Amino acid sequence: MRVKFSQLAVRLAVTPAGAALDRWAVRFSGESPVSWVFAKSEGVEYNPPILLTTRGRKSGKPRSVVLPHFRAKPGRIAVVGSRGGSPGDPHWALNLKAHPEAQIWYERREIEVEVELLTGEPRAPIWASITTRSPVYLEYQKRAAAHREIPVFELTARDGTKLDAPG
């Protein structure tokens, strides 16, 4: 069986050492080696990711994850809880549903954000924009369709900082 290079990048990212290395790289350089490899091997445009820190829904401890982000409404960004189309939401998405506030490392600084889970009509245009820019999410939604709608969260800076993303 042949494994795509992007799959190897994802496999690295889910190991404790790989995830720690990727978080470190985003915090100190603003770039994610794992996201870059994934984007290049999947033929999608790379955009620098954010480091999202949520509060654990059970432990209350800070939990950080590197994520791509997308343009939402003016001054806001969106993140997608795809988990590769798996049946369940990623832990960070469950944490946001339980505690809709977080911190992001964005353009090499920490920003407190309020989080809104988008559903229905407010979600539709943002989801369309995301899947146009990164069609892999359409495949993930097909995989997840029997179990869930992939969550899309909109992040707004508490201090009024205008957040943006390519596309």
C-alpha positions as CSV (number, residue, x, y, z in Angstrom):
1,M,0.0,0.0,0.0
2,R,1.4,3.4,-1.0
3,V,1.1,6.2,1.6
4,K,0.9,9.8,0.5
5,F,3.4,12.3,1.9
6,S,0.6,14.3,3.4
7,Q,-0.6,11.2,5.3
8,L,2.9,10.9,6.8
9,A,2.8,14.6,7.8
10,V,-0.5,14.0,9.6
11,R,0.8,10.8,11.3
12,L,3.8,12.8,12.5
13,A,1.5,15.6,13.8
14,V,-0.6,13.3,15.9
15,T,2.3,11.9,17.8
16,P,3.1,13.8,21.1
17,A,6.6,14.8,19.8
18,G,5.3,15.8,16.4
19,A,2.5,17.9,17.8
20,A,4.9,19.6,20.3
21,L,7.3,20.4,17.5
22,D,4.6,21.9,15.4
23,R,3.2,24.0,18.2
24,W,6.7,25.3,18.9
25,A,7.3,26.1,15.3
26,V,4.1,28.1,15.0
27,R,4.8,30.0,18.2
28,F,8.3,31.0,17.3
29,S,8.2,31.3,13.5
30,G,4.5,31.7,12.7
31,E,4.8,28.7,10.3
32,S,3.8,25.0,10.6
33,P,6.0,22.4,8.9
34,V,3.2,19.8,9.1
35,S,0.6,22.2,7.6
36,W,3.1,23.2,4.8
37,V,3.8,19.6,3.9
38,F,0.1,18.7,3.9
39,A,-0.8,21.7,1.7
40,K,1.9,21.1,-0.8
41,S,1.2,17.4,-1.1
42,E,-2.5,17.9,-1.4
43,G,-2.1,20.7,-3.9
44,V,-3.9,23.3,-1.8
45,E,-2.6,26.8,-1.0
46,Y,-0.7,27.0,2.3
47,N,-1.6,29.8,4.7
48,P,0.2,30.2,8.0
49,P,-1.8,28.5,10.8
50,I,-2.9,29.6,14.2
51,L,-2.2,28.0,17.5
52,L,-5.5,27.6,19.3
53,T,-5.6,27.1,23.1
54,T,-8.8,25.9,24.6
55,R,-9.8,25.0,28.2
56,G,-10.2,21.3,28.6
57,R,-13.9,20.5,29.1
58,K,-13.1,17.9,31.8
59,S,-9.7,18.9,33.2
60,G,-10.0,22.7,32.8
61,K,-6.3,22.6,31.7
62,P,-5.1,24.6,28.7
63,R,-5.0,22.5,25.5
64,S,-3.2,23.8,22.4
65,V,-3.5,22.7,18.7
66,V,-2.2,24.0,15.4
67,L,-5.0,24.7,12.9
68,P,-5.5,26.3,9.5
69,H,-7.7,29.3,9.6
70,F,-10.0,30.9,7.0
71,R,-11.6,34.2,6.3
72,A,-15.0,34.6,7.9
73,K,-16.9,37.8,8.4
74,P,-14.8,41.0,8.1
75,G,-12.3,41.1,11.0
76,R,-13.0,37.5,12.0
77,I,-11.6,34.1,11.2
78,A,-13.0,30.6,11.1
79,V,-11.6,27.2,12.0
80,V,-12.9,23.8,11.0
81,G,-13.3,20.7,13.2
82,S,-13.0,18.1,10.5
83,R,-10.8,15.5,12.2
84,G,-10.3,14.1,8.7
85,G,-13.9,13.1,8.4
86,S,-13.9,10.8,11.4
87,P,-17.2,10.1,13.1
88,G,-16.5,12.3,16.2
89,D,-15.5,15.9,16.6
90,P,-11.9,16.7,17.6
91,H,-11.3,17.2,21.3
92,W,-10.5,20.9,20.7
93,A,-13.9,21.4,19.1
94,L,-15.6,19.7,22.0
95,N,-13.7,22.0,24.3
96,L,-14.9,25.0,22.4
97,K,-18.5,23.8,22.6
98,A,-18.2,23.5,26.4
99,H,-16.2,26.8,26.8
100,P,-16.7,29.2,23.9
101,E,-13.6,31.3,24.7
102,A,-10.0,30.7,23.8
103,Q,-6.6,32.2,23.0
104,I,-4.9,32.1,19.6
105,W,-1.4,32.7,18.6
106,Y,-1.9,34.9,15.5
107,E,0.7,36.8,13.6
108,R,3.2,35.9,16.4
109,R,1.1,37.3,19.3
110,E,-1.5,36.0,21.7
111,I,-5.0,37.2,21.3
112,E,-8.1,36.4,23.5
113,V,-11.0,35.4,21.3
114,E,-14.7,34.7,21.7
115,V,-15.9,31.7,19.8
116,E,-19.2,31.1,18.0
117,L,-20.3,27.7,16.6
118,L,-21.8,28.5,13.2
119,T,-24.8,26.4,12.1
120,G,-27.5,26.7,9.4
121,E,-27.7,29.9,7.4
122,P,-24.7,31.7,9.0
123,R,-22.5,28.7,8.4
124,A,-23.4,28.2,4.7
125,P,-21.4,31.0,3.0
126,I,-18.3,30.5,5.2
127,W,-18.4,26.8,4.6
128,A,-18.7,27.4,0.8
129,S,-15.7,29.8,0.9
130,I,-13.6,27.3,3.0
131,T,-14.4,24.3,0.6
132,T,-13.6,26.4,-2.4
133,R,-10.2,27.3,-1.0
134,S,-9.6,23.8,0.4
135,P,-11.7,21.2,-1.3
136,V,-10.4,18.4,0.9
137,Y,-13.0,19.4,3.5
138,L,-15.8,18.3,1.0
139,E,-14.3,14.8,1.2
140,Y,-14.1,15.0,5.0
141,Q,-17.8,16.0,5.1
142,K,-18.7,13.0,2.9
143,R,-16.9,10.7,5.4
144,A,-18.5,12.3,8.4
145,A,-22.0,12.8,6.9
146,A,-23.6,9.7,8.6
147,H,-22.4,10.9,12.0
148,R,-22.1,14.6,12.1
149,E,-21.9,18.0,10.4
150,I,-18.4,19.2,10.5
151,P,-18.3,22.1,12.9
152,V,-17.2,25.6,11.8
153,F,-16.3,28.1,14.5
154,E,-16.0,31.8,14.1
155,L,-13.3,33.6,16.2
156,T,-13.6,37.2,17.2
157,A,-10.8,39.1,19.0
158,R,-12.0,40.5,22.4
159,D,-9.7,43.5,22.1
160,G,-11.0,44.5,18.6
161,T,-8.0,43.3,16.7
162,K,-9.0,42.6,13.1
163,L,-8.3,39.0,12.3
164,D,-7.9,38.0,8.7
165,A,-6.9,35.0,6.5
166,P,-6.1,34.5,2.9
167,G,-9.0,34.0,0.4
